[in-house]
Amino acid sequence: MSPYGLTAVFRRVGLSASRLRADRIYDEATHTADPVVLMKVFGIGVGTAVRYVRAAHPTRFHLDPVAD
């Protein structure tokens, strides 16, 4: 299937490929809470993986008020 064909399919259902990918990464982050797994499975960087894990598990991270 061509890239145009995939784009047309996503448009018909009201999605974009990037949004679908982001949702899949977030869903995986809710299940694993391990940034290394996200990095290996999706090929994303450390910072991106940590952001997804922090978004999926906000109660596990305590913000350091001194670090700001």
Distance bins in CASP14 RR format, pairs under 12 A and 6 or more apart:
PFRMAT RR
TARGET T0000
AUTHOR 0000-0000-0000
RMODE 2
METHOD distances of the structure
MODEL  1
1 7 0 0 0 0 0 1 0 0 0 0 0
1 8 0 0 0 0 1 0 0 0 0 0 0
1 9 0 0 0 0 1 0 0 0 0 0 0
1 10 0 0 0 0 0 1 0 0 0 0 0
2 8 0 0 0 0 1 0 0 0 0 0 0
2 9 0 0 0 0 0 1 0 0 0 0 0
3 9 0 0 0 0 0 1 0 0 0 0 0
3 10 0 0 0 0 0 1 0 0 0 0 0
3 17 0 0 0 0 1 0 0 0 0 0 0
4 10 0 0 0 0 0 1 0 0 0 0 0
4 11 0 0 0 0 0 1 0 0 0 0 0
5 11 0 0 0 0 1 0 0 0 0 0 0
5 12 0 0 0 0 0 1 0 0 0 0 0
5 17 0 0 0 0 0 1 0 0 0 0 0
6 12 0 0 0 0 0 1 0 0 0 0 0
6 13 0 0 0 0 0 1 0 0 0 0 0
6 15 0 0 0 0 0 1 0 0 0 0 0
6 16 0 0 0 0 0 1 0 0 0 0 0
6 17 1 0 0 1 0 0 0 0 0 0 0
6 20 0 0 0 0 0 1 0 0 0 0 0
7 13 0 0 0 0 0 1 0 0 0 0 0
7 14 0 0 0 0 0 1 0 0 0 0 0
7 15 0 0 0 0 0 1 0 0 0 0 0
7 16 0 0 0 0 1 0 0 0 0 0 0
7 17 1 0 0 1 0 0 0 0 0 0 0
7 18 0 0 0 0 0 1 0 0 0 0 0
7 20 0 0 0 0 0 1 0 0 0 0 0
8 14 0 0 0 0 0 1 0 0 0 0 0
8 15 0 0 0 0 0 1 0 0 0 0 0
8 17 0 0 0 0 0 1 0 0 0 0 0
9 15 0 0 0 0 1 0 0 0 0 0 0
9 16 0 0 0 0 0 1 0 0 0 0 0
9 17 0 0 0 0 1 0 0 0 0 0 0
9 20 0 0 0 0 0 1 0 0 0 0 0
10 16 1 0 1 0 0 0 0 0 0 0 0
10 17 1 0 1 0 0 0 0 0 0 0 0
10 18 0 0 0 0 1 0 0 0 0 0 0
10 19 0 0 0 0 1 0 0 0 0 0 0
10 20 1 0 0 1 0 0 0 0 0 0 0
10 21 0 0 0 0 0 1 0 0 0 0 0
11 17 0 0 0 0 0 1 0 0 0 0 0
11 19 0 0 0 0 0 1 0 0 0 0 0
13 19 0 0 0 0 0 1 0 0 0 0 0
13 20 0 0 0 0 1 0 0 0 0 0 0
14 20 0 0 0 0 0 1 0 0 0 0 0
15 21 0 0 0 0 0 1 0 0 0 0 0
15 22 0 0 0 0 0 1 0 0 0 0 0
15 23 0 0 0 0 1 0 0 0 0 0 0
15 24 0 0 0 0 0 1 0 0 0 0 0
16 22 0 0 0 0 1 0 0 0 0 0 0
16 23 0 0 0 0 0 1 0 0 0 0 0
17 23 0 0 0 0 0 1 0 0 0 0 0
17 24 0 0 0 0 0 1 0 0 0 0 0
18 24 0 0 0 0 0 1 0 0 0 0 0
18 25 0 0 0 0 0 1 0 0 0 0 0
19 25 0 0 0 0 0 1 0 0 0 0 0
19 26 0 0 0 0 0 1 0 0 0 0 0
20 26 0 0 0 0 0 1 0 0 0 0 0
20 27 0 0 0 0 0 1 0 0 0 0 0
21 27 0 0 0 0 0 1 0 0 0 0 0
21 28 0 0 0 0 0 1 0 0 0 0 0
21 38 0 0 0 0 0 1 0 0 0 0 0
21 41 0 0 0 0 0 1 0 0 0 0 0
21 42 1 0 0 1 0 0 0 0 0 0 0
21 43 0 0 0 0 0 1 0 0 0 0 0
21 44 0 0 0 0 1 0 0 0 0 0 0
21 48 0 0 0 0 0 1 0 0 0 0 0
21 52 0 0 0 0 0 1 0 0 0 0 0
22 28 0 0 0 0 0 1 0 0 0 0 0
22 29 0 0 0 0 0 1 0 0 0 0 0
22 38 0 0 0 0 0 1 0 0 0 0 0
22 42 0 0 0 0 1 0 0 0 0 0 0
22 44 0 0 0 0 0 1 0 0 0 0 0
22 48 0 0 0 0 0 1 0 0 0 0 0
22 51 0 0 0 0 0 1 0 0 0 0 0
22 52 0 0 0 0 1 0 0 0 0 0 0
22 55 0 0 0 0 0 1 0 0 0 0 0
22 56 0 0 0 0 0 1 0 0 0 0 0
23 29 0 0 0 0 0 1 0 0 0 0 0
23 30 0 0 0 0 0 1 0 0 0 0 0
23 42 0 0 0 0 0 1 0 0 0 0 0
23 52 0 0 0 0 0 1 0 0 0 0 0
23 55 0 0 0 0 0 1 0 0 0 0 0
23 56 0 0 0 0 0 1 0 0 0 0 0
24 30 0 0 0 0 0 1 0 0 0 0 0
24 31 0 0 0 0 0 1 0 0 0 0 0
24 38 0 0 0 0 0 1 0 0 0 0 0
24 41 0 0 0 0 1 0 0 0 0 0 0
24 42 1 0 0 1 0 0 0 0 0 0 0
24 44 0 0 0 0 0 1 0 0 0 0 0
24 52 0 0 0 0 0 1 0 0 0 0 0
25 31 0 0 0 0 0 1 0 0 0 0 0
25 32 0 0 0 0 0 1 0 0 0 0 0
25 35 0 0 0 0 0 1 0 0 0 0 0
25 37 0 0 0 0 0 1 0 0 0 0 0
25 38 1 0 0 1 0 0 0 0 0 0 0
25 39 0 0 0 0 0 1 0 0 0 0 0
25 41 0 0 0 0 1 0 0 0 0 0 0
25 42 1 0 1 0 0 0 0 0 0 0 0
25 43 0 0 0 0 1 0 0 0 0 0 0
25 44 1 0 0 1 0 0 0 0 0 0 0
25 45 0 0 0 0 0 1 0 0 0 0 0
25 48 0 0 0 0 1 0 0 0 0 0 0
25 49 0 0 0 0 1 0 0 0 0 0 0
25 51 0 0 0 0 1 0 0 0 0 0 0
25 52 1 0 1 0 0 0 0 0 0 0 0
25 53 0 0 0 0 0 1 0 0 0 0 0
25 55 0 0 0 0 1 0 0 0 0 0 0
25 56 0 0 0 0 1 0 0 0 0 0 0
26 32 0 0 0 0 0 1 0 0 0 0 0
26 33 0 0 0 0 0 1 0 0 0 0 0
26 38 0 0 0 0 1 0 0 0 0 0 0
26 42 0 0 0 0 0 1 0 0 0 0 0
26 44 0 0 0 0 0 1 0 0 0 0 0
26 48 0 0 0 0 0 1 0 0 0 0 0
26 49 0 0 0 0 0 1 0 0 0 0 0
26 51 0 0 0 0 0 1 0 0 0 0 0
26 52 1 0 1 0 0 0 0 0 0 0 0
26 53 0 0 0 0 1 0 0 0 0 0 0
26 54 0 0 0 0 0 1 0 0 0 0 0
26 55 1 0 0 1 0 0 0 0 0 0 0
26 56 1 0 0 1 0 0 0 0 0 0 0
26 57 0 0 0 0 0 1 0 0 0 0 0
27 38 0 0 0 0 0 1 0 0 0 0 0
27 41 0 0 0 0 0 1 0 0 0 0 0
27 42 0 0 0 0 0 1 0 0 0 0 0
27 52 0 0 0 0 1 0 0 0 0 0 0
27 55 0 0 0 0 0 1 0 0 0 0 0
27 56 0 0 0 0 1 0 0 0 0 0 0
28 34 0 0 0 0 1 0 0 0 0 0 0
28 35 0 0 0 0 0 1 0 0 0 0 0
28 36 0 0 0 0 0 1 0 0 0 0 0
28 37 1 0 0 1 0 0 0 0 0 0 0
28 38 1 0 0 1 0 0 0 0 0 0 0
28 39 0 0 0 0 0 1 0 0 0 0 0
28 40 0 0 0 0 0 1 0 0 0 0 0
28 41 1 0 0 1 0 0 0 0 0 0 0
28 42 1 0 0 1 0 0 0 0 0 0 0
28 43 0 0 0 0 0 1 0 0 0 0 0
28 44 0 0 0 0 0 1 0 0 0 0 0
28 49 0 0 0 0 0 1 0 0 0 0 0
28 52 0 0 0 0 1 0 0 0 0 0 0
28 53 0 0 0 0 1 0 0 0 0 0 0
28 56 0 0 0 0 1 0 0 0 0 0 0
29 35 0 0 0 0 1 0 0 0 0 0 0
29 36 0 0 0 0 0 1 0 0 0 0 0
29 37 0 0 0 0 1 0 0 0 0 0 0
29 38 1 0 0 1 0 0 0 0 0 0 0
29 39 0 0 0 0 0 1 0 0 0 0 0
29 41 0 0 0 0 0 1 0 0 0 0 0
29 42 0 0 0 0 1 0 0 0 0 0 0
29 44 0 0 0 0 0 1 0 0 0 0 0
29 48 0 0 0 0 0 1 0 0 0 0 0
29 49 1 0 0 1 0 0 0 0 0 0 0
29 50 0 0 0 0 1 0 0 0 0 0 0
29 51 0 0 0 0 1 0 0 0 0 0 0
29 52 1 0 1 0 0 0 0 0 0 0 0
29 53 1 0 1 0 0 0 0 0 0 0 0
29 54 0 0 0 0 1 0 0 0 0 0 0
29 55 1 0 0 1 0 0 0 0 0 0 0
29 56 1 1 0 0 0 0 0 0 0 0 0
29 57 1 0 0 1 0 0 0 0 0 0 0
29 58 0 0 0 0 0 1 0 0 0 0 0
29 60 0 0 0 0 0 1 0 0 0 0 0
30 37 0 0 0 0 0 1 0 0 0 0 0
30 38 0 0 0 0 0 1 0 0 0 0 0
30 52 0 0 0 0 1 0 0 0 0 0 0
30 53 0 0 0 0 1 0 0 0 0 0 0
30 54 0 0 0 0 0 1 0 0 0 0 0
30 55 0 0 0 0 1 0 0 0 0 0 0
30 56 1 0 1 0 0 0 0 0 0 0 0
30 57 1 0 0 1 0 0 0 0 0 0 0
30 58 0 0 0 0 0 1 0 0 0 0 0
30 60 0 0 0 0 0 1 0 0 0 0 0
31 37 0 0 0 0 1 0 0 0 0 0 0
31 38 0 0 0 0 0 1 0 0 0 0 0
31 41 0 0 0 0 0 1 0 0 0 0 0
31 52 0 0 0 0 0 1 0 0 0 0 0
31 53 0 0 0 0 0 1 0 0 0 0 0
31 56 0 0 0 0 1 0 0 0 0 0 0
31 57 0 0 0 0 0 1 0 0 0 0 0
32 38 1 0 0 1 0 0 0 0 0 0 0
32 39 0 0 0 0 0 1 0 0 0 0 0
32 40 0 0 0 0 0 1 0 0 0 0 0
32 41 0 0 0 0 1 0 0 0 0 0 0
32 42 0 0 0 0 0 1 0 0 0 0 0
32 49 0 0 0 0 0 1 0 0 0 0 0
32 52 0 0 0 0 1 0 0 0 0 0 0
32 53 0 0 0 0 1 0 0 0 0 0 0
32 56 0 0 0 0 1 0 0 0 0 0 0
32 57 0 0 0 0 1 0 0 0 0 0 0
33 49 0 0 0 0 0 1 0 0 0 0 0
33 50 0 0 0 0 0 1 0 0 0 0 0
33 52 0 0 0 0 1 0 0 0 0 0 0
33 53 1 0 1 0 0 0 0 0 0 0 0
33 54 0 0 0 0 1 0 0 0 0 0 0
33 55 0 0 0 0 0 1 0 0 0 0 0
33 56 1 0 0 1 0 0 0 0 0 0 0
33 57 1 0 1 0 0 0 0 0 0 0 0
33 58 0 0 0 0 0 1 0 0 0 0 0
33 59 0 0 0 0 0 1 0 0 0 0 0
33 60 1 0 0 1 0 0 0 0 0 0 0
33 61 0 0 0 0 0 1 0 0 0 0 0
34 40 0 0 0 0 1 0 0 0 0 0 0
34 41 0 0 0 0 0 1 0 0 0 0 0
34 49 0 0 0 0 1 0 0 0 0 0 0
34 50 0 0 0 0 0 1 0 0 0 0 0
34 52 0 0 0 0 0 1 0 0 0 0 0
34 53 1 0 0 1 0 0 0 0 0 0 0
34 56 0 0 0 0 0 1 0 0 0 0 0
34 57 0 0 0 0 0 1 0 0 0 0 0
34 60 0 0 0 0 0 1 0 0 0 0 0
35 41 0 0 0 0 0 1 0 0 0 0 0
35 42 0 0 0 0 0 1 0 0 0 0 0
35 43 0 0 0 0 0 1 0 0 0 0 0
35 44 0 0 0 0 1 0 0 0 0 0 0
35 45 0 0 0 0 1 0 0 0 0 0 0
35 46 1 0 0 1 0 0 0 0 0 0 0
35 47 1 0 0 1 0 0 0 0 0 0 0
35 48 0 0 0 0 1 0 0 0 0 0 0
35 49 1 1 0 0 0 0 0 0 0 0 0
35 50 1 0 1 0 0 0 0 0 0 0 0
35 51 0 0 0 0 1 0 0 0 0 0 0
35 52 1 0 0 1 0 0 0 0 0 0 0
35 53 1 0 1 0 0 0 0 0 0 0 0
35 54 0 0 0 0 1 0 0 0 0 0 0
35 55 0 0 0 0 0 1 0 0 0 0 0
35 56 0 0 0 0 0 1 0 0 0 0 0
35 57 0 0 0 0 0 1 0 0 0 0 0
35 60 0 0 0 0 0 1 0 0 0 0 0
35 61 0 0 0 0 0 1 0 0 0 0 0
36 42 0 0 0 0 0 1 0 0 0 0 0
36 43 0 0 0 0 0 1 0 0 0 0 0
36 44 0 0 0 0 0 1 0 0 0 0 0
36 45 0 0 0 0 0 1 0 0 0 0 0
36 46 0 0 0 0 1 0 0 0 0 0 0
36 47 0 0 0 0 0 1 0 0 0 0 0
36 49 1 0 0 1 0 0 0 0 0 0 0
36 50 0 0 0 0 0 1 0 0 0 0 0
36 53 0 0 0 0 1 0 0 0 0 0 0
37 43 0 0 0 0 0 1 0 0 0 0 0
37 44 0 0 0 0 0 1 0 0 0 0 0
37 49 0 0 0 0 1 0 0 0 0 0 0
37 52 0 0 0 0 0 1 0 0 0 0 0
37 53 0 0 0 0 1 0 0 0 0 0 0
38 44 1 0 0 1 0 0 0 0 0 0 0
38 45 0 0 0 0 1 0 0 0 0 0 0
38 46 0 0 0 0 1 0 0 0 0 0 0
38 47 0 0 0 0 0 1 0 0 0 0 0
38 48 1 0 0 1 0 0 0 0 0 0 0
38 49 1 0 1 0 0 0 0 0 0 0 0
38 50 0 0 0 0 1 0 0 0 0 0 0
38 51 0 0 0 0 1 0 0 0 0 0 0
38 52 1 0 1 0 0 0 0 0 0 0 0
38 53 1 0 0 1 0 0 0 0 0 0 0
38 54 0 0 0 0 0 1 0 0 0 0 0
38 55 0 0 0 0 0 1 0 0 0 0 0
38 56 0 0 0 0 1 0 0 0 0 0 0
39 45 1 0 1 0 0 0 0 0 0 0 0
39 46 1 0 0 1 0 0 0 0 0 0 0
39 47 0 0 0 0 1 0 0 0 0 0 0
39 48 0 0 0 0 1 0 0 0 0 0 0
39 49 1 0 1 0 0 0 0 0 0 0 0
39 50 0 0 0 0 1 0 0 0 0 0 0
39 51 0 0 0 0 0 1 0 0 0 0 0
39 52 0 0 0 0 0 1 0 0 0 0 0
39 53 0 0 0 0 0 1 0 0 0 0 0
40 46 0 0 0 0 0 1 0 0 0 0 0
40 49 0 0 0 0 1 0 0 0 0 0 0
41 49 0 0 0 0 1 0 0 0 0 0 0
41 52 0 0 0 0 0 1 0 0 0 0 0
42 48 0 0 0 0 1 0 0 0 0 0 0
42 49 0 0 0 0 1 0 0 0 0 0 0
42 52 0 0 0 0 1 0 0 0 0 0 0
43 49 0 0 0 0 1 0 0 0 0 0 0
43 52 0 0 0 0 0 1 0 0 0 0 0
44 50 0 0 0 0 1 0 0 0 0 0 0
44 51 0 0 0 0 1 0 0 0 0 0 0
44 52 1 0 0 1 0 0 0 0 0 0 0
44 53 0 0 0 0 0 1 0 0 0 0 0
45 51 0 0 0 0 1 0 0 0 0 0 0
45 52 0 0 0 0 0 1 0 0 0 0 0
45 53 0 0 0 0 0 1 0 0 0 0 0
46 52 0 0 0 0 0 1 0 0 0 0 0
46 53 0 0 0 0 0 1 0 0 0 0 0
47 53 0 0 0 0 1 0 0 0 0 0 0
47 54 0 0 0 0 1 0 0 0 0 0 0
47 55 0 0 0 0 0 1 0 0 0 0 0
48 54 0 0 0 0 0 1 0 0 0 0 0
48 55 0 0 0 0 0 1 0 0 0 0 0
49 55 0 0 0 0 0 1 0 0 0 0 0
49 56 0 0 0 0 0 1 0 0 0 0 0
50 56 0 0 0 0 0 1 0 0 0 0 0
50 57 0 0 0 0 0 1 0 0 0 0 0
50 60 0 0 0 0 0 1 0 0 0 0 0
50 61 0 0 0 0 1 0 0 0 0 0 0
51 57 0 0 0 0 0 1 0 0 0 0 0
51 58 0 0 0 0 0 1 0 0 0 0 0
51 61 0 0 0 0 0 1 0 0 0 0 0
52 58 0 0 0 0 0 1 0 0 0 0 0
53 60 0 0 0 0 1 0 0 0 0 0 0
53 61 0 0 0 0 1 0 0 0 0 0 0
54 60 0 0 0 0 1 0 0 0 0 0 0
54 61 1 0 1 0 0 0 0 0 0 0 0
54 62 0 0 0 0 0 1 0 0 0 0 0
54 63 0 0 0 0 1 0 0 0 0 0 0
55 61 0 0 0 0 1 0 0 0 0 0 0
61 67 0 0 0 0 0 1 0 0 0 0 0
END
